[in-house]
């Protein structure tokens, strides 16, 4: 993930539905022109319904120049049964990236907590919320968390003729934070990927980009190393557990070391998500279930 998902005009923000509005229907495989969808699965924090719904979003490394679409001959499809979201990710549409040849034809698809920005062609259009509004994001300030975790279960399906081992390696967990001073006069953004490898091995070498208004952390845990891909059919469920607060603390340490300390006062969670990032020609079918936020105090 090279950027956080913040500007709906240029980055193709993925969405969650707000309370009080009927969740949008799951897009049928024949739907075209849609690059995001809402499910009717609630986002829970310690069992409390936050008023958001779990979202599914597709994005390309080319701003709005390439808008991914759901559909069997496009990038992905998804269905929902109870709290389980089944996704088939199969990017097909080739494009040239605005970030250089290494990102040509590369897409990502994430399932999780998505900030509900207005996007006119999205399935989760929210009235009375303007692009850039922060009122819908989760303010972590003053909640007293020692840790905040994104938890859930994940399993991968082996499709005949597809190298699912490498497709499963494309699965990432991640998050995006905003940091503000008390008067919100400035903002710094941190995005991070949980690469699915041992945290202890990565902690000392976590990467951080100090050059722009957005910054990347490459985190790690054990879940992806434990993910088993069956020779056929569905593999077993694997628990996913990502410490979001650990990434925020690490971001503060590294920003200070860069001489660009993050503002203090407010820490806001924009997204917490799970899904693959891969090139045209890749295929991965996976399920996410019981996705939720839980704290440790």
NORLIN-V693802 format. One record per residue. RES is the residue in three letters. PSI is psi in degrees with one decimal (999 if undefined). NEAR is the number of other C-alpha atoms within 10 Angstrom. D_FIRST is the distance of its C-alpha to the first C-alpha in Angstrom with 2 decimals. Layout:
res,psi,near,d_first
RES,PSI,NEAR,D_FIRST
RES,PSI,NEAR,D_FIRST
This chain:
res,psi,near,d_first
UNK,115.0,16,0.00
UNK,-16.2,13,3.77
UNK,154.4,15,5.73
UNK,164.1,22,7.49
UNK,90.2,23,9.57
UNK,-39.5,22,12.89
UNK,111.0,13,14.92
UNK,-29.1,19,16.22
UNK,-38.9,13,17.82
UNK,-17.5,12,15.03
UNK,-3.4,19,11.72
UNK,62.7,26,13.07
UNK,142.1,25,13.06
UNK,148.9,31,13.58
UNK,156.3,34,16.88
UNK,156.9,32,19.32
UNK,145.9,31,23.08
UNK,160.3,21,25.40
UNK,154.0,13,28.65
UNK,-4.0,8,31.75
UNK,138.7,12,30.24
UNK,128.1,11,30.54
UNK,142.6,21,27.28
UNK,151.3,16,26.49
UNK,153.6,14,27.42
UNK,130.5,18,25.10
UNK,134.0,20,24.67
UNK,156.1,13,27.01
UNK,-22.3,16,25.91
UNK,-6.7,11,27.87
UNK,133.6,14,26.06
UNK,157.6,15,24.63
UNK,-3.7,14,22.81
UNK,137.1,17,20.88
UNK,11.1,26,17.10
UNK,154.6,27,17.24
UNK,153.8,26,19.89
UNK,146.5,29,21.46
UNK,177.1,27,23.14
UNK,17.4,20,26.24
UNK,121.1,22,24.77
UNK,150.4,25,25.13
UNK,119.9,24,22.73
UNK,136.3,19,24.92
UNK,112.6,15,24.99
UNK,39.1,14,27.67
UNK,-8.1,11,29.18
UNK,132.3,12,29.38
UNK,116.7,13,28.16
UNK,-5.4,14,26.08
UNK,-0.2,15,26.84
UNK,165.7,27,23.37
UNK,148.2,25,22.61
UNK,133.2,26,19.68
UNK,160.5,27,17.60
UNK,126.6,27,15.87
UNK,145.7,27,13.52
UNK,139.8,25,12.34
UNK,147.3,25,10.23
UNK,160.1,27,10.26
UNK,57.7,25,9.07
UNK,32.5,22,12.52
UNK,-137.9,18,13.24
UNK,-3.1,14,16.35
UNK,-31.0,14,17.71
UNK,116.8,17,16.42
UNK,108.9,17,16.70
UNK,158.2,26,15.96
UNK,145.9,24,18.91
UNK,148.8,27,20.14
UNK,151.8,22,23.03
UNK,-25.1,18,24.34
UNK,14.9,15,24.11
UNK,-125.4,19,20.71
UNK,-32.4,25,17.29
UNK,165.6,24,18.07
UNK,153.8,23,20.77
UNK,152.7,21,21.21
UNK,161.9,16,24.33
UNK,131.3,17,25.30
UNK,109.7,11,28.19
UNK,-123.9,10,28.94
UNK,10.7,15,25.92
UNK,127.2,16,24.38
UNK,121.3,22,21.75
UNK,126.7,20,21.83
UNK,134.4,22,19.08
UNK,113.7,20,19.50
UNK,118.8,30,16.43
UNK,67.6,23,17.81
UNK,133.1,30,16.18
UNK,-30.9,21,19.18
UNK,119.6,18,18.94
UNK,147.7,14,18.40
UNK,165.3,16,17.21
UNK,127.0,17,16.74
UNK,151.7,18,13.55
UNK,4.5,13,14.20
UNK,13.7,12,11.87
UNK,163.2,10,14.10
UNK,-28.2,10,15.26
UNK,-20.3,9,12.60
UNK,3.3,18,10.39
UNK,137.8,18,13.57
UNK,24.3,21,13.95
UNK,133.7,24,10.41
UNK,157.9,26,9.60
UNK,152.9,22,7.94
UNK,124.3,27,10.52
UNK,146.0,25,10.72
UNK,129.1,29,14.13
UNK,-150.8,29,15.22
UNK,115.2,31,16.15
UNK,135.8,30,15.08
UNK,133.3,27,16.68
UNK,70.3,29,19.53
UNK,154.0,28,19.41
UNK,127.8,23,21.87
UNK,122.7,20,20.78
UNK,-32.9,11,23.92
UNK,9.0,11,22.98
UNK,157.9,21,21.14
UNK,-8.8,21,23.08
UNK,41.1,26,22.74
UNK,127.4,20,24.35
UNK,122.6,18,25.67
UNK,151.8,10,28.83
UNK,14.8,8,29.47
UNK,120.9,15,25.87
UNK,151.5,12,24.92
UNK,131.1,14,21.53
UNK,-14.8,11,20.66
UNK,140.7,13,22.82
UNK,2.0,17,21.76
UNK,-18.9,11,24.64
UNK,-5.5,19,22.79
UNK,158.4,19,20.24
UNK,111.8,16,21.21
UNK,116.9,17,22.93
UNK,-8.5,15,22.88
UNK,133.1,12,25.58
UNK,5.7,9,28.91
UNK,-11.3,9,28.01
UNK,27.1,11,29.00
UNK,132.0,14,26.20
UNK,-35.1,10,26.32
UNK,148.8,15,23.25
UNK,124.8,22,21.20
UNK,140.6,21,19.77
UNK,118.8,24,17.73
UNK,155.4,20,20.01
UNK,-167.5,18,20.79
UNK,147.4,18,21.58
UNK,139.7,25,19.82
UNK,155.6,21,21.52
UNK,142.2,27,20.90
UNK,137.2,21,23.46
UNK,117.4,22,24.67
UNK,131.4,16,25.33
UNK,131.7,10,28.22
UNK,-0.2,6,27.39
UNK,136.9,13,23.65
UNK,86.7,15,22.26
UNK,-22.5,22,20.72
UNK,-49.1,16,20.28
UNK,-30.9,14,17.47
UNK,-40.6,20,16.06
UNK,-30.5,24,16.11
UNK,-18.8,17,14.21
UNK,-9.5,20,11.15
UNK,131.5,22,11.32
UNK,154.6,23,9.10
UNK,152.2,26,10.18
UNK,-178.4,27,8.69
UNK,162.8,26,10.16
UNK,130.1,28,10.62
UNK,153.1,28,13.95
UNK,139.2,24,16.40
UNK,129.9,22,19.17
UNK,149.2,18,22.51
UNK,167.8,15,26.02
UNK,-34.2,11,28.76
UNK,1.9,8,29.61
UNK,30.6,12,26.01
UNK,-15.4,8,26.81
UNK,160.6,12,23.48
UNK,137.8,16,19.92
UNK,142.3,18,17.08
UNK,137.8,23,13.56
UNK,127.9,26,11.47
UNK,147.9,26,8.12
UNK,151.5,28,7.85
UNK,132.8,21,7.00
UNK,110.0,27,10.37
UNK,-4.3,22,10.55
UNK,14.2,23,13.93
UNK,172.5,16,16.14
UNK,123.9,16,18.97
UNK,-43.4,15,18.39
UNK,-36.1,12,21.54
UNK,-25.7,11,20.52
UNK,-18.6,15,17.25
UNK,-38.0,14,18.61
UNK,-16.2,8,20.41
UNK,20.1,10,17.69
UNK,130.0,17,14.65
UNK,148.7,16,12.67
UNK,131.4,19,12.62
UNK,118.8,14,12.40
UNK,3.7,17,15.63
UNK,-25.1,9,15.96
UNK,-165.8,8,14.99
UNK,-16.4,10,15.16
UNK,151.8,21,11.55
UNK,143.8,22,10.71
UNK,135.8,21,8.18
UNK,139.2,23,9.78
UNK,101.8,19,9.40
UNK,-168.4,27,11.99
UNK,151.4,26,14.11
UNK,-162.6,21,16.88
UNK,-10.4,18,19.15
UNK,-38.0,21,18.36
UNK,-31.5,23,16.69
UNK,-27.0,12,19.42
UNK,-7.9,12,21.88
UNK,122.0,21,20.63
UNK,129.0,17,23.53
UNK,114.8,20,23.47
UNK,149.0,16,27.02
UNK,-24.9,14,28.88
UNK,147.5,11,29.51
UNK,-161.4,12,28.78
UNK,136.9,17,26.80
UNK,175.1,17,25.97
UNK,160.9,15,26.76
UNK,139.1,16,24.83
UNK,131.6,17,22.64
UNK,137.5,18,22.16
UNK,132.3,22,18.74
UNK,106.9,21,19.05
UNK,122.4,28,16.34
UNK,99.5,21,17.93
UNK,-37.6,23,16.12
UNK,-32.9,19,18.83
UNK,-40.6,14,18.48
UNK,-39.4,27,15.01
UNK,-42.1,21,16.68
UNK,-43.1,10,19.60
UNK,-37.8,16,17.72
UNK,-41.9,25,15.95
UNK,-42.4,18,19.52
UNK,-46.6,13,20.89
UNK,-34.8,19,18.51
UNK,-40.8,17,18.76
UNK,-39.5,13,22.51
UNK,-27.0,11,22.50
UNK,-7.1,13,20.87
UNK,15.5,9,23.67
UNK,68.0,13,21.49
UNK,144.4,15,22.22
UNK,146.2,22,20.52
UNK,149.8,18,23.08
UNK,148.0,14,25.09
UNK,-56.0,13,26.55
UNK,136.3,17,23.93
UNK,123.4,22,20.66
UNK,135.3,19,19.10
UNK,118.6,23,16.62
UNK,-47.6,25,14.77
UNK,154.1,27,12.86
UNK,117.9,27,13.02
UNK,168.8,25,11.75
UNK,136.7,27,11.70
UNK,178.7,24,11.03
UNK,156.8,23,10.14
UNK,119.3,23,7.76
UNK,177.1,22,10.37
UNK,163.7,20,12.80
UNK,134.1,18,15.99
UNK,-19.9,15,18.59
UNK,153.2,21,16.74
UNK,131.2,24,18.23
UNK,132.2,27,17.69
UNK,126.4,22,19.84
UNK,163.8,21,19.22
UNK,140.4,21,20.65
UNK,131.4,24,19.59
UNK,150.4,20,22.64
UNK,37.0,18,23.84
UNK,131.7,27,20.50
UNK,165.9,23,21.56
UNK,135.0,22,21.36
UNK,142.8,19,23.99
UNK,158.6,17,25.19
UNK,126.1,11,27.16
UNK,999,9,29.72
